[in-house]
Structure formats: C-alpha cells, structure tokens
Amino acid sequence: MPRPSLALAALLGFSLYTLFTMLTAEQSLWAFGLALISRPDTAQVVIDLYLMALLACVWMYRDTRRRGRSLASVVPYWLLTAVFVSVGPLLYIVVRQSRDE
C-alpha cells in the first residue's frame, strides 16, 4: 500500500472514529479537553500530542513554502490540527500526494 493510501486509510478511520465518539460522548469536546488537562498524568499526554502537532505544522509550513504555495493554503490544515491534532497533517499528506500525481 503506497504512503498516500496509508495516510488516506488512517485519515478516514480516525475521522470516522472521532465522529462516532463526538456523537456518543456525554460531554462536549471542550469539557473533555478541560478534563484531560486538569490532571498531571493526562496533561502530559496532551502536551506531548500538541508538541508533535506543532512540529507537524512547522513541517507543513516548510513544505508549502518549498512548493511555492501561499501561506494561506496551509492555514486550514493548521486549524484542523489545532482541534483534532492528527487530522490536519493526515489530510495535508493526502491532498499533497493527490496534487503531485
């Protein structure tokens, strides 16, 4: 399975799971996030995830600039990354690969 297909499979699987979780959750996404950062053990995991998200945003920025695209073209991916962490970079990889073909 080529890398874009793997990224697409991960994006679809994780997005569907996220949608299912959000529809069946007993609390809002905001309340869930606050609960996660209220304890040191789970806050450490959240901080770790967002550090990786920041690194992904830097990579997307550099890749976008290297390809000669505008900064505005990467902003939607950054917003998705800020809310859903892995969805933004996965979608960026899928769209990037489809543009190269």
Kinemage of the C-alpha trace (Angstrom):
@kinemage 1
@onewidth
@group {chain A} dominant
@subgroup {mainchain}
@vectorlist {calphas} color= white
{ca met a 1} P 0.000 0.000 0.000
{ca pro a 2} L 1.614 3.314 -1.050
{ca arg a 3} L 2.028 6.028 1.556
{ca pro a 4} L -0.849 8.262 0.334
{ca ser a 5} L -3.202 5.285 0.588
{ca leu a 6} L -1.974 4.599 4.109
{ca ala a 7} L -2.496 8.246 5.053
{ca leu a 8} L -5.971 8.183 3.485
{ca ala a 9} L -6.891 4.988 5.349
{ca ala a 10} L -5.653 6.480 8.628
{ca leu a 11} L -7.485 9.738 7.946
{ca leu a 12} L -10.787 8.017 7.153
{ca gly a 13} L -10.555 5.534 10.008
{ca phe a 14} L -9.599 8.094 12.613
{ca ser a 15} L -12.098 10.684 11.342
{ca leu a 16} L -14.953 8.184 11.471
{ca tyr a 17} L -13.933 7.105 14.969
{ca thr a 18} L -13.710 10.754 16.056
{ca leu a 19} L -17.158 11.478 14.616
{ca phe a 20} L -18.623 8.431 16.367
{ca thr a 21} L -17.001 9.439 19.652
{ca met a 22} L -18.215 13.026 19.419
{ca leu a 23} L -21.781 11.917 18.614
{ca thr a 24} L -21.944 9.455 21.503
{ca ala a 25} L -19.973 11.419 24.118
{ca glu a 26} L -21.730 12.631 27.214
{ca gln a 27} L -19.691 15.831 27.298
{ca ser a 28} L -18.597 18.459 24.826
{ca leu a 29} L -15.199 18.406 23.166
{ca trp a 30} L -14.279 21.479 25.207
{ca ala a 31} L -15.271 19.825 28.515
{ca phe a 32} L -13.336 16.711 27.541
{ca gly a 33} L -10.222 18.786 26.827
{ca leu a 34} L -10.503 20.608 30.142
{ca ala a 35} L -10.853 17.299 31.976
{ca leu a 36} L -7.735 15.985 30.266
{ca ile a 37} L -5.566 18.921 31.274
{ca ser a 38} L -6.870 19.003 34.850
{ca arg a 39} L -4.633 16.084 35.918
{ca pro a 40} L -0.844 15.989 35.535
{ca asp a 41} L -0.743 12.485 34.024
{ca thr a 42} L -3.239 13.173 31.245
{ca ala a 43} L -1.990 16.746 30.781
{ca gln a 44} L 1.438 15.289 29.970
{ca val a 45} L -0.099 13.258 27.131
{ca val a 46} L -1.972 16.297 25.799
{ca ile a 47} L 1.197 18.421 25.925
{ca asp a 48} L 3.105 15.672 24.113
{ca leu a 49} L 0.439 15.465 21.389
{ca tyr a 50} L 0.432 19.207 20.859
{ca leu a 51} L 4.219 19.344 20.676
{ca met a 52} L 4.029 16.792 17.863
{ca ala a 53} L 1.205 18.822 16.293
{ca leu a 54} L 3.403 21.923 16.400
{ca leu a 55} L 6.209 20.007 14.679
{ca ala a 56} L 3.726 18.854 12.022
{ca cys a 57} L 2.605 22.456 11.489
{ca val a 58} L 6.222 23.544 11.019
{ca trp a 59} L 6.716 20.734 8.509
{ca met a 60} L 3.538 21.700 6.622
{ca tyr a 61} L 4.668 25.331 6.533
{ca arg a 62} L 8.120 24.463 5.218
{ca asp a 63} L 6.724 22.021 2.674
{ca thr a 64} L 4.176 24.576 1.478
{ca arg a 65} L 6.864 27.251 1.059
{ca arg a 66} L 9.192 24.812 -0.725
{ca arg a 67} L 6.408 24.015 -3.177
{ca gly a 68} L 5.872 27.716 -3.853
{ca arg a 69} L 2.380 27.833 -2.385
{ca ser a 70} L 0.979 30.649 -0.301
{ca leu a 71} L 0.846 30.587 3.465
{ca ala a 72} L -2.946 30.868 3.264
{ca ser a 73} L -3.114 27.408 1.662
{ca val a 74} L -1.816 25.754 4.840
{ca val a 75} L -3.992 27.639 7.366
{ca pro a 76} L -6.999 25.246 7.113
{ca tyr a 77} L -4.703 22.321 7.927
{ca trp a 78} L -3.320 24.195 10.931
{ca leu a 79} L -6.858 24.845 12.204
{ca leu a 80} L -7.748 21.168 11.844
{ca thr a 81} L -4.513 20.284 13.633
{ca ala a 82} L -5.331 22.672 16.487
{ca val a 83} L -8.670 20.963 17.100
{ca phe a 84} L -8.198 17.332 16.021
{ca val a 85} L -4.364 17.058 16.110
{ca ser a 86} L -3.687 14.291 13.556
{ca val a 87} L -6.491 15.103 11.104
{ca gly a 88} L -4.748 18.221 9.769
{ca pro a 89} L -1.409 16.595 8.892
{ca leu a 90} L -3.075 13.448 7.525
{ca leu a 91} L -5.346 15.482 5.267
{ca tyr a 92} L -2.377 17.599 4.176
{ca ile a 93} L -0.454 14.457 3.174
{ca val a 94} L -3.435 13.067 1.237
{ca val a 95} L -4.105 16.334 -0.621
{ca arg a 96} L -0.394 16.943 -1.222
{ca gln a 97} L 0.062 13.500 -2.764
{ca ser a 98} L -3.024 13.855 -4.958
{ca arg a 99} L -1.671 17.161 -6.320
{ca asp a 100} L 1.654 15.515 -7.177
{ca glu a 101} L 0.027 12.808 -9.295
